[in-house]
């Protein structure tokens, strides 16, 4: 009788393990910390906020601080990309409402 309980317990443990493994494999992929995707042809406020790492309705002073922080890390004189620098500047202009409508220089 004791052997029967041991076999039944092993069977239930095995079944639970298989179900747990299938649930583990079927889980959704983890969320990424960074935005994946290219730039839009015409930058909108959402994309500008993503570039600068702020919210869509951030105050002017916070936008300027975020622009300075991101630009220091990506400035062309410090080895950064001219394309990214133009997109960072465009993002600041979009969030501050100073868009010229032409997009970036590239």
KEDRENKOL-21355 format. One record per atom (N, C-alpha, C): residue in one letter; atom name; x negated, y negated, z. Coordinates in nm, 3 decimals. Layout:
N
{atom A; CA; {X; Y; Z}} ...
END
This chain:
106
{atom X; N; {-0.082; 0.118; 0.000}} {atom X; CA; {0.000; 0.000; 0.000}} {atom X; C; {-0.087; -0.126; 0.000}} {atom X; N; {-0.193; -0.126; 0.076}} {atom X; CA; {-0.283; -0.241; 0.080}} {atom X; C; {-0.350; -0.263; -0.055}} {atom X; N; {-0.382; -0.155; -0.123}} {atom X; CA; {-0.444; -0.166; -0.255}} {atom X; C; {-0.346; -0.228; -0.353}} {atom X; N; {-0.219; -0.197; -0.340}} {atom X; CA; {-0.117; -0.254; -0.427}} {atom X; C; {-0.106; -0.404; -0.409}} {atom X; N; {-0.111; -0.451; -0.285}} {atom X; CA; {-0.108; -0.595; -0.259}} {atom X; C; {-0.232; -0.664; -0.315}} {atom X; N; {-0.346; -0.600; -0.306}} {atom X; CA; {-0.470; -0.657; -0.359}} {atom X; C; {-0.463; -0.669; -0.510}} {atom X; N; {-0.411; -0.566; -0.576}} {atom X; CA; {-0.397; -0.570; -0.722}} {atom X; C; {-0.298; -0.679; -0.762}} {atom X; N; {-0.187; -0.689; -0.692}} {atom X; CA; {-0.086; -0.792; -0.722}} {atom X; C; {-0.144; -0.931; -0.699}} {atom X; N; {-0.218; -0.949; -0.593}} {atom X; CA; {-0.280; -1.079; -0.565}} {atom X; C; {-0.381; -1.115; -0.673}} {atom X; N; {-0.460; -1.019; -0.716}} {atom X; CA; {-0.558; -1.044; -0.823}} {atom X; C; {-0.487; -1.079; -0.953}} {atom X; N; {-0.374; -1.012; -0.981}} {atom X; CA; {-0.299; -1.041; -1.103}} {atom X; C; {-0.242; -1.182; -1.100}} {atom X; N; {-0.182; -1.220; -0.987}} {atom X; CA; {-0.129; -1.357; -0.975}} {atom X; C; {-0.240; -1.461; -0.984}} {atom X; N; {-0.353; -1.435; -0.922}} {atom X; CA; {-0.466; -1.529; -0.928}} {atom X; C; {-0.518; -1.542; -1.071}} {atom X; N; {-0.525; -1.431; -1.141}} {atom X; CA; {-0.568; -1.435; -1.280}} {atom X; C; {-0.471; -1.511; -1.368}} {atom X; N; {-0.342; -1.485; -1.347}} {atom X; CA; {-0.241; -1.556; -1.426}} {atom X; C; {-0.245; -1.706; -1.398}} {atom X; N; {-0.259; -1.744; -1.272}} {atom X; CA; {-0.268; -1.885; -1.236}} {atom X; C; {-0.393; -1.949; -1.298}} {atom X; N; {-0.502; -1.876; -1.297}} {atom X; CA; {-0.626; -1.928; -1.355}} {atom X; C; {-0.610; -1.951; -1.504}} {atom X; N; {-0.548; -1.859; -1.573}} {atom X; CA; {-0.527; -1.874; -1.718}} {atom X; C; {-0.436; -1.993; -1.746}} {atom X; N; {-0.328; -2.008; -1.672}} {atom X; CA; {-0.238; -2.121; -1.692}} {atom X; C; {-0.305; -2.254; -1.660}} {atom X; N; {-0.386; -2.255; -1.555}} {atom X; CA; {-0.458; -2.378; -1.519}} {atom X; C; {-0.558; -2.414; -1.627}} {atom X; N; {-0.626; -2.317; -1.684}} {atom X; CA; {-0.724; -2.343; -1.790}} {atom X; C; {-0.655; -2.396; -1.915}} {atom X; N; {-0.540; -2.341; -1.951}} {atom X; CA; {-0.466; -2.388; -2.068}} {atom X; C; {-0.416; -2.531; -2.047}} {atom X; N; {-0.371; -2.561; -1.926}} {atom X; CA; {-0.328; -2.698; -1.897}} {atom X; C; {-0.446; -2.794; -1.901}} {atom X; N; {-0.562; -2.750; -1.857}} {atom X; CA; {-0.682; -2.833; -1.859}} {atom X; C; {-0.723; -2.863; -2.003}} {atom X; N; {-0.717; -2.763; -2.089}} {atom X; CA; {-0.755; -2.783; -2.230}} {atom X; C; {-0.654; -2.869; -2.304}} {atom X; N; {-0.527; -2.868; -2.264}} {atom X; CA; {-0.422; -2.940; -2.334}} {atom X; C; {-0.407; -3.085; -2.287}} {atom X; N; {-0.484; -3.128; -2.190}} {atom X; CA; {-0.468; -3.264; -2.138}} {atom X; C; {-0.509; -3.367; -2.244}} {atom X; N; {-0.454; -3.487; -2.237}} {atom X; CA; {-0.489; -3.589; -2.337}} {atom X; C; {-0.633; -3.634; -2.319}} {atom X; N; {-0.695; -3.685; -2.426}} {atom X; CA; {-0.832; -3.731; -2.414}} {atom X; C; {-0.841; -3.850; -2.320}} {atom X; N; {-0.955; -3.868; -2.254}} {atom X; CA; {-0.968; -3.980; -2.159}} {atom X; C; {-0.963; -4.114; -2.233}} {atom X; N; {-0.913; -4.214; -2.163}} {atom X; CA; {-0.908; -4.348; -2.221}} {atom X; C; {-1.049; -4.405; -2.229}} {atom X; N; {-1.074; -4.476; -2.332}} {atom X; CA; {-1.205; -4.538; -2.351}} {atom X; C; {-1.206; -4.674; -2.283}} {atom X; N; {-1.322; -4.711; -2.233}} {atom X; CA; {-1.334; -4.840; -2.166}} {atom X; C; {-1.338; -4.954; -2.268}} {atom X; N; {-1.391; -4.926; -2.384}} {atom X; CA; {-1.410; -5.030; -2.484}} {atom X; C; {-1.309; -5.015; -2.597}} {atom X; N; {-1.278; -5.124; -2.658}} {atom X; CA; {-1.186; -5.127; -2.771}} {atom X; C; {-1.255; -5.066; -2.892}} {atom X; N; {-1.191; -4.968; -2.952}} {atom X; CA; {-1.248; -4.907; -3.071}} {atom X; C; {-1.175; -4.961; -3.193}} {atom X; N; {-1.249; -5.010; -3.285}} {atom X; CA; {-1.187; -5.060; -3.407}} {atom X; C; {-1.263; -5.178; -3.460}} {atom X; N; {-1.243; -5.209; -3.583}} {atom X; CA; {-1.311; -5.321; -3.645}} {atom X; C; {-1.237; -5.451; -3.620}} {atom X; N; {-1.283; -5.554; -3.686}} {atom X; CA; {-1.222; -5.685; -3.672}} {atom X; C; {-1.109; -5.700; -3.774}} {atom X; N; {-1.008; -5.776; -3.735}} {atom X; CA; {-0.897; -5.806; -3.826}} {atom X; C; {-0.942; -5.914; -3.925}} {atom X; N; {-0.882; -5.919; -4.045}} {atom X; CA; {-0.921; -6.023; -4.141}} {atom X; C; {-0.900; -6.165; -4.087}} {atom X; N; {-0.788; -6.185; -4.017}} {atom X; CA; {-0.762; -6.314; -3.951}} {atom X; C; {-0.745; -6.283; -3.803}} {atom X; N; {-0.830; -6.345; -3.720}} {atom X; CA; {-0.831; -6.314; -3.577}} {atom X; C; {-0.706; -6.367; -3.508}} {atom X; N; {-0.646; -6.283; -3.424}} {atom X; CA; {-0.532; -6.326; -3.344}} {atom X; C; {-0.577; -6.341; -3.198}} {atom X; N; {-0.485; -6.386; -3.114}} {atom X; CA; {-0.520; -6.412; -2.973}} {atom X; C; {-0.558; -6.285; -2.898}} {atom X; N; {-0.493; -6.175; -2.931}} {atom X; CA; {-0.524; -6.047; -2.864}} {atom X; C; {-0.667; -6.004; -2.894}} {atom X; N; {-0.704; -6.010; -3.021}} {atom X; CA; {-0.840; -5.971; -3.058}} {atom X; C; {-0.943; -6.066; -2.997}} {atom X; N; {-0.912; -6.193; -2.995}} {atom X; CA; {-1.004; -6.292; -2.936}} {atom X; C; {-1.023; -6.264; -2.787}} {atom X; N; {-0.914; -6.230; -2.719}} {atom X; CA; {-0.924; -6.199; -2.576}} {atom X; C; {-1.005; -6.072; -2.554}} {atom X; N; {-0.989; -5.973; -2.640}} {atom X; CA; {-1.068; -5.850; -2.628}} {atom X; C; {-1.217; -5.877; -2.648}} {atom X; N; {-1.250; -5.962; -2.742}} {atom X; CA; {-1.391; -5.993; -2.769}} {atom X; C; {-1.455; -6.061; -2.649}} {atom X; N; {-1.384; -6.156; -2.590}} {atom X; CA; {-1.442; -6.231; -2.478}} {atom X; C; {-1.421; -6.163; -2.344}} {atom X; N; {-1.338; -6.060; -2.340}} {atom X; CA; {-1.316; -5.988; -2.215}} {atom X; C; {-1.229; -6.062; -2.117}} {atom X; N; {-1.134; -6.137; -2.168}} {atom X; CA; {-1.041; -6.212; -2.082}} {atom X; C; {-0.899; -6.176; -2.123}} {atom X; N; {-0.803; -6.228; -2.048}} {atom X; CA; {-0.662; -6.207; -2.083}} {atom X; C; {-0.620; -6.308; -2.189}} {atom X; N; {-0.506; -6.280; -2.249}} {atom X; CA; {-0.456; -6.362; -2.358}} {atom X; C; {-0.428; -6.506; -2.314}} {atom X; N; {-0.377; -6.525; -2.195}} {atom X; CA; {-0.340; -6.659; -2.145}} {atom X; C; {-0.437; -6.707; -2.037}} {atom X; N; {-0.564; -6.696; -2.062}} {atom X; CA; {-0.665; -6.737; -1.965}} {atom X; C; {-0.685; -6.889; -1.972}} {atom X; N; {-0.706; -6.955; -1.857}} {atom X; CA; {-0.731; -7.100; -1.858}} {atom X; C; {-0.857; -7.136; -1.938}} {atom X; N; {-0.860; -7.260; -1.983}} {atom X; CA; {-0.968; -7.309; -2.069}} {atom X; C; {-1.105; -7.290; -2.006}} {atom X; N; {-1.119; -7.320; -1.880}} {atom X; CA; {-1.248; -7.310; -1.813}} {atom X; C; {-1.298; -7.165; -1.810}} {atom X; N; {-1.208; -7.071; -1.785}} {atom X; CA; {-1.247; -6.929; -1.783}} {atom X; C; {-1.286; -6.881; -1.922}} {atom X; N; {-1.220; -6.933; -2.026}} {atom X; CA; {-1.256; -6.896; -2.164}} {atom X; C; {-1.397; -6.945; -2.194}} {atom X; N; {-1.427; -7.067; -2.152}} {atom X; CA; {-1.562; -7.121; -2.176}} {atom X; C; {-1.668; -7.041; -2.100}} {atom X; N; {-1.639; -7.001; -1.976}} {atom X; CA; {-1.734; -6.920; -1.899}} {atom X; C; {-1.755; -6.784; -1.965}} {atom X; N; {-1.647; -6.723; -2.011}} {atom X; CA; {-1.658; -6.592; -2.076}} {atom X; C; {-1.735; -6.605; -2.206}} {atom X; N; {-1.711; -6.712; -2.282}} {atom X; CA; {-1.784; -6.735; -2.407}} {atom X; C; {-1.933; -6.748; -2.380}} {atom X; N; {-1.967; -6.825; -2.279}} {atom X; CA; {-2.108; -6.844; -2.246}} {atom X; C; {-2.174; -6.712; -2.207}} {atom X; N; {-2.104; -6.632; -2.125}} {atom X; CA; {-2.159; -6.505; -2.080}} {atom X; C; {-2.180; -6.408; -2.197}} {atom X; N; {-2.079; -6.396; -2.284}} {atom X; CA; {-2.089; -6.303; -2.397}} {atom X; C; {-2.191; -6.354; -2.499}} {atom X; N; {-2.195; -6.484; -2.519}} {atom X; CA; {-2.286; -6.541; -2.618}} {atom X; C; {-2.432; -6.528; -2.574}} {atom X; N; {-2.457; -6.539; -2.444}} {atom X; CA; {-2.594; -6.522; -2.396}} {atom X; C; {-2.645; -6.381; -2.423}} {atom X; N; {-2.557; -6.283; -2.418}} {atom X; CA; {-2.596; -6.144; -2.443}} {atom X; C; {-2.610; -6.114; -2.591}} {atom X; N; {-2.546; -6.193; -2.678}} {atom X; CA; {-2.544; -6.162; -2.821}} {atom X; C; {-2.596; -6.275; -2.909}} {atom X; N; {-2.666; -6.370; -2.854}} {atom X; CA; {-2.713; -6.484; -2.934}} {atom X; C; {-2.819; -6.439; -3.035}} {atom X; N; {-2.812; -6.491; -3.158}} {atom X; CA; {-2.911; -6.451; -3.260}} {atom X; C; {-3.055; -6.485; -3.222}} {atom X; N; {-3.076; -6.593; -3.149}} {atom X; CA; {-3.213; -6.629; -3.108}} {atom X; C; {-3.269; -6.531; -3.006}} {atom X; N; {-3.182; -6.456; -2.941}} {atom X; CA; {-3.227; -6.358; -2.842}} {atom X; C; {-3.220; -6.215; -2.898}} {atom X; N; {-3.212; -6.204; -3.031}} {atom X; CA; {-3.210; -6.072; -3.093}} {atom X; C; {-3.072; -6.021; -3.125}} {atom X; N; {-2.971; -6.103; -3.108}} {atom X; CA; {-2.834; -6.062; -3.138}} {atom X; C; {-2.801; -6.078; -3.285}} {atom X; N; {-2.681; -6.042; -3.319}} {atom X; CA; {-2.635; -6.045; -3.458}} {atom X; C; {-2.570; -6.179; -3.490}} {atom X; N; {-2.600; -6.233; -3.608}} {atom X; CA; {-2.535; -6.356; -3.652}} {atom X; C; {-2.385; -6.333; -3.672}} {atom X; N; {-2.350; -6.215; -3.723}} {atom X; CA; {-2.209; -6.182; -3.745}} {atom X; C; {-2.132; -6.179; -3.613}} {atom X; N; {-2.188; -6.111; -3.512}} {atom X; CA; {-2.119; -6.106; -3.383}} {atom X; C; {-2.111; -6.244; -3.319}} {atom X; N; {-2.217; -6.324; -3.334}} {atom X; CA; {-2.214; -6.460; -3.279}} {atom X; C; {-2.104; -6.542; -3.343}} {atom X; N; {-2.084; -6.527; -3.474}} {atom X; CA; {-1.977; -6.602; -3.541}} {atom X; C; {-1.841; -6.554; -3.494}} {atom X; N; {-1.825; -6.423; -3.469}} {atom X; CA; {-1.698; -6.370; -3.420}} {atom X; C; {-1.671; -6.417; -3.276}} {atom X; N; {-1.775; -6.425; -3.194}} {atom X; CA; {-1.760; -6.473; -3.057}} {atom X; C; {-1.716; -6.619; -3.058}} {atom X; N; {-1.779; -6.700; -3.144}} {atom X; CA; {-1.741; -6.841; -3.155}} {atom X; C; {-1.598; -6.855; -3.208}} {atom X; N; {-1.562; -6.771; -3.304}} {atom X; CA; {-1.426; -6.774; -3.357}} {atom X; C; {-1.325; -6.736; -3.249}} {atom X; N; {-1.360; -6.638; -3.166}} {atom X; CA; {-1.271; -6.597; -3.058}} {atom X; C; {-1.249; -6.711; -2.960}} {atom X; N; {-1.355; -6.783; -2.927}} {atom X; CA; {-1.340; -6.899; -2.838}} {atom X; C; {-1.249; -7.003; -2.901}} {atom X; N; {-1.269; -7.030; -3.029}} {atom X; CA; {-1.187; -7.130; -3.097}} {atom X; C; {-1.039; -7.089; -3.101}} {atom X; N; {-1.013; -6.960; -3.123}} {atom X; CA; {-0.874; -6.913; -3.128}} {atom X; C; {-0.810; -6.930; -2.991}} {atom X; N; {-0.879; -6.892; -2.885}} {atom X; CA; {-0.820; -6.902; -2.751}} {atom X; C; {-0.805; -7.047; -2.705}} {atom X; N; {-0.891; -7.135; -2.752}} {atom X; CA; {-0.879; -7.275; -2.715}} {atom X; C; {-0.788; -7.353; -2.810}} {atom X; N; {-0.739; -7.285; -2.913}} {atom X; CA; {-0.645; -7.350; -3.006}} {atom X; C; {-0.712; -7.439; -3.107}} {atom X; N; {-0.839; -7.415; -3.135}} {atom X; CA; {-0.911; -7.499; -3.231}} {atom X; C; {-0.946; -7.419; -3.357}} {atom X; N; {-0.850; -7.347; -3.409}} {atom X; CA; {-0.878; -7.267; -3.529}} {atom X; C; {-0.874; -7.355; -3.652}} {atom X; N; {-0.965; -7.328; -3.742}} {atom X; CA; {-0.971; -7.401; -3.867}} {atom X; C; {-0.902; -7.324; -3.978}} {atom X; N; {-0.866; -7.198; -3.951}} {atom X; CA; {-0.795; -7.117; -4.049}} {atom X; C; {-0.886; -7.046; -4.147}} {atom X; N; {-1.015; -7.072; -4.142}} {atom X; CA; {-1.106; -7.011; -4.238}} {atom X; C; {-1.164; -6.880; -4.193}} {atom X; N; {-1.148; -6.843; -4.068}} {atom X; CA; {-1.208; -6.719; -4.018}} {atom X; C; {-1.354; -6.739; -3.989}} {atom X; N; {-1.428; -6.630; -3.980}} {atom X; CA; {-1.570; -6.640; -3.950}} {atom X; C; {-1.648; -6.675; -4.075}} {atom X; N; {-1.776; -6.700; -4.056}} {atom X; CA; {-1.861; -6.737; -4.168}} {atom X; C; {-1.895; -6.618; -4.256}} {atom X; N; {-1.864; -6.497; -4.211}} {atom X; CA; {-1.901; -6.378; -4.287}} {atom X; C; {-1.782; -6.315; -4.351}} 
END
